[in-house]
Amino acid sequence: MTGQLYEAGLETLHIVGVAGAWTLLGGMVLGVVLYVTSKTGPRPLAAVNVPLGLAVNIGRSAPFVILMVAIVPVTRALVGTTIGTAAAIVPLAVAAIPFYARLVESSLLEVRPGLIEAARSMGASTPALVWRVVLPEATPGLIRGFTVTLVAVVSYSAMAGIVGGGGLGDLAYRYGYQRFETEYMIWPLVILVVLVQLFQFLGDRGARTLDRR
């Protein structure tokens, strides 16, 4: 069992790492666009903000298991298969990106208006305002939001194992549930809890370190 747990743990780390990287990239881009085009943003633009916000809300509201099955054709087109770690990464990223995008938008909207007005009075362009003022000021909130998202990705990765996504969830389902071997249910759970606690600790530590207040 030790060898199986080790291999499944590495698969889970791979899934969470790659899906987390795509989530960080995609969620930041969508979140910044939502912030910039919002009513109180630097460049309000309802024609972009409303449909993009609707798409993000739909992505956030879809249950992961249903979403994972619904985008099977997309998964197959992107990675050539619907089982294994590579196939699990696609629905994980699709589910997590809109979730993190809203957290990014919320963090950016919490930046003090006085800082934004000061930057504007100095002639800062919208890109300069976002990259040099808003994002640095919102960094602690962005880290906390990504930590929450990464914890959700860990739990999603366990669910992906039920449909052959690999990792600790797959191990727990095939051996612990289908074969009634209790230890295969307990140890994957323990490892997942440890991973969540580790990610939460690192995220909280990083946010406190970079908090300028």
C-alpha positions as CSV (number, residue, x, y, z in Angstrom):
1,M,0.0,0.0,0.0
2,T,2.9,2.4,0.7
3,G,4.0,2.3,-2.9
4,Q,0.5,2.8,-4.2
5,L,0.0,5.8,-1.8
6,Y,3.3,7.3,-3.0
7,E,2.4,7.0,-6.6
8,A,-1.1,8.3,-6.1
9,G,0.2,11.1,-4.0
10,L,2.6,12.2,-6.8
11,E,-0.3,12.0,-9.3
12,T,-2.4,14.2,-7.1
13,L,0.4,16.8,-6.7
14,H,0.9,16.8,-10.5
15,I,-2.8,17.3,-11.1
16,V,-3.1,20.0,-8.5
17,G,0.1,21.7,-9.6
18,V,-0.7,21.9,-13.3
19,A,-4.4,22.8,-12.8
20,G,-3.4,25.4,-10.2
21,A,-1.0,27.0,-12.6
22,W,-3.6,27.3,-15.3
23,T,-6.1,28.6,-12.7
24,L,-3.7,31.2,-11.5
25,L,-3.1,32.4,-15.1
26,G,-6.6,32.2,-16.4
27,G,-8.2,33.5,-13.2
28,M,-5.9,36.5,-13.0
29,V,-6.6,37.5,-16.6
30,L,-10.4,37.1,-16.3
31,G,-10.4,38.8,-12.9
32,V,-8.4,41.8,-14.1
33,V,-10.7,42.2,-17.1
34,L,-13.8,42.0,-14.9
35,Y,-12.3,44.6,-12.6
36,V,-11.2,47.0,-15.3
37,T,-14.6,46.9,-17.1
38,S,-16.8,47.0,-14.0
39,K,-18.9,50.0,-13.1
40,T,-16.4,51.2,-10.6
41,G,-13.3,50.1,-12.6
42,P,-10.9,52.3,-14.5
43,R,-12.6,51.6,-17.9
44,P,-16.2,50.7,-17.4
45,L,-17.5,48.7,-20.4
46,A,-20.8,46.8,-19.9
47,A,-20.5,45.2,-23.4
48,V,-17.6,43.2,-22.1
49,N,-18.3,43.0,-18.4
50,V,-21.9,41.7,-18.5
51,P,-21.4,38.7,-20.8
52,L,-18.0,37.8,-19.2
53,G,-19.5,38.0,-15.8
54,L,-22.4,35.8,-16.9
55,A,-20.0,33.2,-18.3
56,V,-18.0,33.3,-15.0
57,N,-21.1,32.9,-12.9
58,I,-22.2,29.9,-15.0
59,G,-18.8,28.3,-14.6
60,R,-18.9,28.8,-10.8
61,S,-22.4,27.5,-10.4
62,A,-22.0,24.2,-12.3
63,P,-21.4,21.2,-10.0
64,F,-17.9,19.8,-10.7
65,V,-19.0,16.2,-11.4
66,I,-21.6,17.4,-13.9
67,L,-19.1,19.8,-15.5
68,M,-16.5,17.1,-15.7
69,V,-18.9,14.9,-17.7
70,A,-20.3,17.7,-19.8
71,I,-16.9,18.7,-21.2
72,V,-15.7,15.2,-22.0
73,P,-15.5,16.1,-25.8
74,V,-13.4,19.1,-25.0
75,T,-11.1,17.1,-22.8
76,R,-10.7,14.4,-25.5
77,A,-10.0,17.1,-28.1
78,L,-7.3,18.7,-25.9
79,V,-5.5,15.8,-24.4
80,G,-6.6,12.8,-26.6
81,T,-8.2,10.9,-23.7
82,T,-10.8,11.1,-21.0
83,I,-9.1,9.1,-18.3
84,G,-5.8,9.6,-16.4
85,T,-4.1,12.6,-14.8
86,A,-3.9,14.6,-18.0
87,A,-7.7,14.3,-18.6
88,A,-8.4,15.3,-15.0
89,I,-6.5,18.6,-15.3
90,V,-8.9,20.0,-18.0
91,P,-12.1,20.0,-16.0
92,L,-10.3,21.0,-12.9
93,A,-8.9,24.1,-14.6
94,V,-12.3,24.9,-16.2
95,A,-14.0,24.7,-12.8
96,A,-11.4,26.6,-10.8
97,I,-10.6,29.5,-13.2
98,P,-14.0,31.3,-12.9
99,F,-14.0,30.6,-9.2
100,Y,-10.6,32.4,-8.8
101,A,-11.6,35.1,-11.3
102,R,-14.3,36.3,-9.0
103,L,-12.0,36.3,-6.0
104,V,-9.4,38.3,-8.0
105,E,-12.1,40.8,-9.0
106,S,-13.2,41.2,-5.3
107,S,-9.6,41.7,-4.1
108,L,-9.0,44.4,-6.7
109,L,-12.2,46.2,-6.0
110,E,-11.1,46.4,-2.3
111,V,-8.1,48.6,-3.1
112,R,-8.5,52.0,-1.5
113,P,-10.0,54.5,-3.9
114,G,-7.5,57.2,-2.7
115,L,-4.6,55.3,-4.1
116,I,-6.3,54.9,-7.5
117,E,-7.2,58.6,-7.6
118,A,-3.6,59.6,-6.7
119,A,-2.3,57.5,-9.6
120,R,-4.8,58.9,-12.0
121,S,-3.9,62.5,-10.9
122,M,-0.3,61.7,-11.8
123,G,-1.3,60.7,-15.3
124,A,-1.1,56.9,-15.0
125,S,-2.6,54.9,-17.8
126,T,-5.0,52.1,-17.2
127,P,-2.3,49.3,-17.7
128,A,0.1,51.2,-15.4
129,L,-2.6,51.8,-12.8
130,V,-3.5,48.1,-12.7
131,W,0.1,46.7,-12.8
132,R,1.9,49.3,-10.6
133,V,-0.8,50.2,-8.1
134,V,-3.8,47.9,-7.9
135,L,-2.2,44.5,-8.2
136,P,0.6,45.2,-5.8
137,E,-1.8,46.7,-3.3
138,A,-4.2,43.7,-3.6
139,T,-1.4,41.0,-3.5
140,P,-2.3,39.7,0.0
141,G,-5.9,39.3,-1.0
142,L,-4.9,37.6,-4.3
143,I,-2.8,35.1,-2.4
144,R,-5.5,34.3,0.1
145,G,-8.0,33.9,-2.8
146,F,-5.6,31.6,-4.6
147,T,-5.1,29.6,-1.4
148,V,-8.9,29.0,-1.1
149,T,-9.0,28.1,-4.8
150,L,-6.1,25.6,-4.5
151,V,-7.8,23.9,-1.5
152,A,-10.9,23.5,-3.7
153,V,-8.8,22.1,-6.5
154,V,-7.5,19.5,-4.1
155,S,-11.0,18.4,-3.2
156,Y,-12.0,18.4,-6.9
157,S,-9.0,16.2,-7.7
158,A,-10.3,13.6,-5.3
159,M,-13.7,13.6,-7.1
160,A,-12.0,13.3,-10.5
161,G,-10.6,10.0,-9.3
162,I,-14.1,8.5,-9.3
163,V,-14.1,8.7,-13.1
164,G,-10.6,7.5,-13.6
165,G,-8.8,10.7,-13.1
166,G,-6.0,9.1,-11.1
167,G,-4.5,10.3,-7.8
168,L,-5.6,9.6,-4.3
169,G,-9.3,9.9,-5.0
170,D,-8.9,7.1,-7.6
171,L,-7.0,4.9,-5.2
172,A,-9.6,5.4,-2.4
173,Y,-12.5,4.7,-4.8
174,R,-11.0,1.5,-6.4
175,Y,-9.6,-0.1,-3.3
176,G,-11.3,1.6,-0.4
177,Y,-14.9,1.7,-1.7
178,Q,-15.1,-1.0,-4.3
179,R,-13.0,-3.6,-2.4
180,F,-14.1,-2.5,1.1
181,E,-10.4,-2.1,2.2
182,T,-10.8,0.6,4.9
183,E,-7.2,1.5,5.1
184,Y,-7.3,2.7,1.5
185,M,-10.0,5.1,2.5
186,I,-8.3,6.4,5.6
187,W,-4.8,7.1,4.3
188,P,-5.7,9.0,1.2
189,L,-8.0,11.1,3.4
190,V,-5.1,11.8,5.8
191,I,-2.8,12.8,3.0
192,L,-5.3,15.1,1.4
193,V,-6.0,16.8,4.8
194,V,-2.2,17.3,5.3
195,L,-2.0,18.8,1.8
196,V,-4.8,21.2,2.5
197,Q,-3.3,22.2,5.8
198,L,0.1,22.8,4.1
199,F,-1.3,24.9,1.3
200,Q,-3.4,26.9,3.8
201,F,-0.3,27.5,6.0
202,L,1.9,28.6,3.1
203,G,-0.9,30.9,1.7
204,D,-1.6,32.6,5.0
205,R,2.2,33.0,5.6
206,G,2.7,34.5,2.2
207,A,-0.2,36.9,2.5
208,R,1.0,38.1,5.9
209,T,4.5,38.6,4.7
210,L,3.4,40.7,1.7
211,D,0.7,42.7,3.5
212,R,1.7,46.4,3.5
213,R,-0.9,47.5,5.9
